[in-house]
Amino acid sequence: MATKKSTKASTNGRDWVIRILLIALALFIFFKAVQLYSQLEQKRLMDAELDSKIQTQMVINEGLADQVEHAEDYLEHKANGNGYYVPGQQVYQNEAG
């Protein structure tokens, strides 16, 4: 009988150790999940902010592309205003004033 009591006592000691380890593991998993969820939310906010910046930059890029398309007209207008003309271009001057 003495051996049965000692086996039972050592089993009780192991049960408590296992329970404590399981509780510690459960707490670790819980806090890690909360931490990961927090990081995920931060990444989602950053993603939304970057999407907004991308949209803004796309609008700016469209404006720049439009300026590039009309750059030749702009340069020609500026050159004509400074007295430069393309050979063979018809120039009309206002002689009324």
C-alpha positions in Angstrom: 0.0 0.0 0.0 2.8 2.4 0.7 3.9 2.3 -2.9 0.4 3.2 -4.1 0.3 6.3 -1.9 3.6 7.5 -3.1 2.5 7.0 -6.8 -0.7 8.8 -6.1 1.2 11.7 -4.4 3.6 12.0 -7.3 0.7 12.0 -9.8 -1.0 14.8 -7.9 2.3 16.8 -8.0 2.6 16.3 -11.7 -1.1 17.3 -12.3 -0.5 20.6 -10.7 2.7 21.2 -12.7 0.9 20.3 -15.9 -2.1 22.5 -15.0 0.2 25.5 -14.3 2.0 24.9 -17.5 -1.2 24.7 -19.5 -2.5 27.9 -17.9 0.8 29.6 -18.7 0.6 28.4 -22.3 -3.0 29.6 -22.6 -2.1 33.0 -21.2 0.9 33.2 -23.6 -1.3 32.3 -26.6 -4.0 34.8 -25.5 -1.6 37.7 -25.1 0.2 36.8 -28.3 -3.1 36.8 -30.2 -4.0 40.2 -28.8 -0.5 41.6 -29.8 -0.9 40.2 -33.3 -4.4 41.6 -33.7 -3.1 45.0 -32.6 -0.3 44.8 -35.2 -2.8 43.7 -37.9 -5.0 46.7 -37.2 -1.9 49.0 -37.4 -1.0 47.5 -40.8 -4.6 47.9 -42.0 -4.5 51.6 -41.1 -1.1 52.0 -42.8 -2.5 50.3 -45.9 -5.5 52.6 -46.0 -3.2 55.6 -45.6 -0.9 54.4 -48.4 -4.0 53.8 -50.7 -5.0 57.4 -50.1 -1.5 58.6 -50.9 -1.4 56.4 -54.1 -4.7 58.0 -55.2 -3.4 61.5 -54.6 -0.2 60.7 -56.5 -2.1 59.2 -59.4 -4.1 62.5 -59.7 -0.8 64.5 -59.7 0.7 62.1 -62.3 -2.3 62.6 -64.6 -1.9 66.4 -64.3 1.8 66.0 -65.1 1.0 63.8 -68.1 -1.4 66.4 -69.4 1.3 69.1 -69.1 3.7 66.9 -71.0 1.2 66.3 -73.8 0.7 70.1 -74.1 4.3 71.1 -73.5 5.0 71.7 -77.2 2.0 74.1 -77.5 3.1 75.9 -74.4 6.7 76.2 -75.6 5.5 77.4 -79.0 3.3 80.0 -77.4 6.1 81.3 -75.1 8.5 81.4 -78.1 6.1 83.3 -80.2 5.6 85.8 -77.3 9.3 86.4 -77.3 9.5 86.9 -81.0 10.6 83.5 -82.1 8.7 81.7 -84.9 9.0 78.5 -86.9 10.2 79.0 -90.4 7.2 79.2 -92.7 4.8 80.0 -89.9 2.2 82.7 -90.7 2.4 85.6 -88.3 -0.4 88.1 -87.9 0.4 91.4 -86.2 -2.2 93.9 -85.0 -1.5 97.1 -86.8 -4.5 98.9 -85.4 -2.9 100.0 -82.2 
